[in-house]
Amino acid sequence: MIDWTDLHHFVMLAREGTLSAAARALGVDHVTVARRIAALEQATRLKLVDRRARLYVLTEDGRRLATAAAPMEDAAYAVERAIKAARPGLLGEVTISAPPSLANAMIAPKLIELRRQHPGLTIKLIGEKRAASLNRREADVALRLTRPAEAGLVARRIGSFGFSLYGAPAYLRETPPSALSFIAYDASMDEAPQQQWLKAIAGRRAIVLLTSDLENQAAAARTGVGLAALPHFLGDPDPHLVRFDPGRSEITREIWLVVHRDLSRAPLVRAVMQFLARCVKPGRQAKNPVRTPL
């Protein structure tokens, strides 16, 4: 008999391409993935991978098995969703996936409200730029900045937020517009609308810092490194930053609440979805932002 857990680890290796990526997706270490694949080879009496330096390459038998096993994996996830959806009451764990900035600024500070309302709930909060797969149960509910196209998902637009340029007040007072510097995302975010917006404003002026972390961008802007494109919910409450008016329309991103159709009526998941919708409701700004003309 083939152990499903062994087969699952192998299918994840085939999908992700490397031991380390498969381990991250499964939430285990790479040694566990390697051990599971070795056990599967022993059970099937087939050589499924060629082991090279720091690399596993699927053999022809391995590719055939991965293709045949993929529908089994989808069916297993469907069974897991059905079990979770059938559980009554509000006792159990729900995994939320959201971009780091939303997870840190909008969700985490308000989790105490959810705990008080539903003490039997346990929340696993994943803040990462990568969109977690709801089909593969990497998360139960997600906040995304674009409407998903994957089959089986239900999405609802629950809000939006704007971006502005922010800088330290002293930096803006002392730096002429032609000498302004900018802080941007690294190349991994080049397709993001806010990145393209900032680059269009910067033009030929220098981009002096590249970082994918918004907290790093805000920290650098506070000290006068340059101007950063920050969401209003991060920039406006910061007493060490003010908005800078670049003379063109600001950029806005939508927030989508996403769940797999199989889980959309589960009491646990619905309670979390209602909580997330409340988190995204616009609140009163912490300060009246100063706008400096270009």
N, C-alpha and C positions, 0 to 999 in steps of 0.2 A: 504494500500500500504506500502511495506517495503522501508524504506529510504536506498538508496545505500550506503551513507556515513556511516550509522550505521552498515550495513552489512560488509563494508570494514574494519572498526575498529575491528569487531568481527573476521573476517577471519585472520587479522594480529595477533590478540591475539592467535588464534589457531595455527598459524605458529610459532610465536616467543616464546610462552610458558608462558610469564609473562606480566603483565601490563606495567612494566617499559620498557621491551624490545620492546613491541609493540608501546609504546609511542615514543621511540627513532626512530624506523623505520618510523613512521608516521610524526615525527617532531612536536608532540604535547606533552602535559603533561599527566600523568597517570590518572588524574581526568577526562579529556576529554574522554579517552578510556573507563573508567568505566561508564561514563554518557551515551555514545553512546550504550554500550552493554545493559544497563538498558532500554534504549529506544527501542532497538530491541526486548528485551524480552517482553516489553509491547505490541509492535505491533504484535508479533507472538503469544502472550499468551502462551509462552513456557519458562520453566526454562532452560536456556542454560549453566549456570555456577553454580558451588557450590562455594560460597564465604567463604574462610577460611582465617585465619590470614596471611596477606600479600601474599595470593595466590588465584588465580582463577583456578578452575579445571573444564574442560568441562564435562557436563552431557552427557548421551547417545544421547539426542536430540541435544545437542550442537555439538557433533561430526558428527552426520548425516548432520546437516545444514552446517557445515564447509566444509564437503566433497562436498556437492551439490553446494556450492557457489564458490568453487575454480575456476571452469571454467569461471564463470561470471567475476571474478576478472581479469583473463587472458585476456578475451575479452575486458574489460574496458581499460586495459593498451594498448591493440592493437589499440583501437579506438583513445586513446590519442596520440599514436605515429603517426597514420595516419593523424590526424589533424595537428600535428606539422610538419610533412613531407610535407604537402600540402601548407603550408604557404609560399608565395613568399617573396623575399627580405631578407635583413639582419637586421631585427629588432626583438628583443626578447631575451629570456634568454636561456642559455645553461649551464647545470651542468656538471662539470668535476670531476671525481674521480681519485685520484692518491695516491700512498704511500706518507706518510708525507714528507720524505726526498726529493722526486721528486717535490712535490707540493711547498715546501719551497725554494729549491735551483734552480730548473729548470724552473718552470712555473710562480710563483708569481713575480719574478723580471722582467719578460719579458712581463707581461700583458699590460704594457703601449703601447707596439708595436701593440697589438691587438686592443686596444682602439683607437689608432690613425688611424688604417686602417679601422676599422668598429665601428664607434662611436655609432651605434644603438644597438650594442651587450651588453648584461649584462651577466656577468660570475658569476656562483656560483661554488666556488672551494672547494671540500671536500678532505682534506688530512687525510686519515686514513688507517690503515693496513688492515682492513676488505675490501674484494672485494665487492663494491656496486653492487646491482643487476640491470643490464640494462634491463632485462625482466620486472621487476617491477617498472621501471622508477625512481629508486633511483638516477640514473645519466644518462646523454645522451651519454657521451663519457668517456672512462676510459683509463688510463695507468696501465698496469699490468706487473708483473715480470715473469709471466708464461702464456703460451698460454691457453686461456679459452676453456672449453669443453662444455659449455652450448649451447643448441640448439638456433638457431636464431641469433647468434652473428657472426660478421665478424671481424677478427683479422689480423693485419699486423705488422710484426716485423720492428721497426723503429730505433733500435739502441741497444746499450749495454753499460755497464759500469763495471769497475773492482773494486775489493776491495784489499786493502793492510793493513798491520799492521802499526799503527801510534803511536808515543809517543813523549814526550817532549825531546828536544835535551839534556838537562842536565840529565834527567832521564836515557837516553840511555848511556851517557858517564860514569855515576857513578854506574850503576847497571850491575853486571856480568850476562851473559846469564842464568846461572842456577838459579838466584834469581829474574828473571823477573816475574812480576805479569800481570794479564790479566783482561780486562773489556769485558763482554759478554752481550748478550741479556738474558732476563729472559726466563723461561720455555715455554712461549707462542710462542717463535720463535725457538724452538729446531729443527724443521724440515728445517729451512732455510739453504741453502748451506753454506752461510758465517759463520753461527754459528757452523756448524759441522767442517768447515775448521779451525776456530779459536781454537776449543776444541782439534782438532787433533794436532795442533802446541803446545798448552799449555801443553798437556800431564799431567804429575803429578804436574806441577807448579800451583800456586794458581790463581784461578779466584776470585778477591777481590770485584768486583762490578757487579751486575746484574741489567740491566735496558733495557727496550724495546725502549727507546728514543735515537736516534742517537745523538742528540744535547747534551744530558746528557753524553753519552759516550765520545764525543769529548771534552767536558768541563773537564771531569775527567782526560782524557789523557793529556790535556794541563798542568795540575798541577802536573803531575808525579805520578798519582795513578797507572798507568799501561799502557799496550798496548791495543789499541782498533782496531777492524776490521772495517774500515770506507771506504765508496765509495770514489774513487779518486776525484769526483767532490766536496766532502766536505773536504777531508784531504789535497789535494795538494795546494789549495789556502790559507790554514791556516798558517800564519807565525810562529805560536808557535808549529807546529807539523812537524815531518819528518817521512818519510817512514822507516820501519825496515824490512830488508830482512830476512825472516825465513828460506831461503834455500829450498823452494818448490814453485811450481807454484801458482800464485795468482788465486783467484776465480773471475769469470765473471758472471753477470746476464744480461739476455736479457730484452728489453723493448718492450712491445706489445701495440699497439694502437687498442682499441676495441670499437665497436659501434654496436648497434642493426641493423640488415639488413633493418628494416623498416625506419630507420632514416639516412641511409648511403648516400642518395642523397639529403637530405634536405640542402638548401643553408646555413642556419645558422650553422648546424652541420659540414658541409664540411669546412667552413671557420675556425672553431675551430680545426678540425682535421689537417688542413694544418699548423696552428699555432703551434700545439703540436709537429708535426714532425720537425718543425724548432727549437723548444726549445731543442729537444733531440740531435740535431746535435753537434758532439764534437767540443768544442772550444779550443782555445789555453790555455794550463795550465798556471796558475798564477805564478808558480815558478818551478824551476828544483829540484825535490825532492832528498834529500840526502838519500842514501841507506846504511844502516849499516849492515855489515855481521854478521851472527849468530856465 
